[in-house]
Amino acid sequence: MPTEERPVYLRLRDGIAAMILEGRVRDGDPLPSVRSLAAEHGANPLTVAKAYQTFQDEGLVVVRRGVGMFVAAGAADRLRHAERDEFLNQRWPAIVAQIRRLGLDVEELLDGALA
């Protein structure tokens, strides 16, 4: 599904996940407040809260009342594992089908990716 078709809270979630996976925030680091992230992205604070709630439900963030949200221990590894599974099981089959339809081979794909 193209990015712009995804609900805003899922696009925000993708951005937060990228911060964790890329190491911009690490285990124990604070995440931006709901208000600051909403202002930064021009989103409704309730939408940002919904994105954060998905991480909380998955145990990837820890809420410290009155202080904020923090990246949970092991969050990057668990998130990477979940995203790899989702990619391999949901998105990869369609990509492979398109590669086959286009008659591309591995060498062409690598040459294109490295160019």
C-alpha positions, 0 to 999 in steps of 0.5 A, a space after each residue: 500500500 502506498 504510504 499516502 494511503 496509510 492512515 496518519 497514525 500508521 505513518 507516524 508509527 513508521 517514523 517512530 519505528 525508523 527512529 528506533 531501528 536507525 538508533 536515533 533513539 535507543 533503549 531507555 531514551 525518551 521519545 518526543 512528547 505527544 504535543 511536540 511530535 504533533 506540532 512537528 508533523 502538523 498532526 492532531 495530538 490524539 492521532 500521535 497518541 494513537 501511534 504511541 499506543 500501538 508501541 505501548 501495546 506491543 511493549 516497545 515503549 514504557 510510560 513513566 507517569 508525569 515524565 513521558 514515554 521511553 524506549 523499552 529495553 530490547 525494543 529495536 530487536 523486537 521491532 526489527 524482528 516483527 518488521 522483517 516478518 511483516 516484510 517477508 510475509 506480506 510485502 515480499 511475495 508481491 515484489 517477487 511476483 513483479 520481478 518475475 513479471 518484468 523478467 528481472 534477474 538478480 544481477 540487474 537488480 543489484 546493478 540497479 540498486 548499487 547505481 
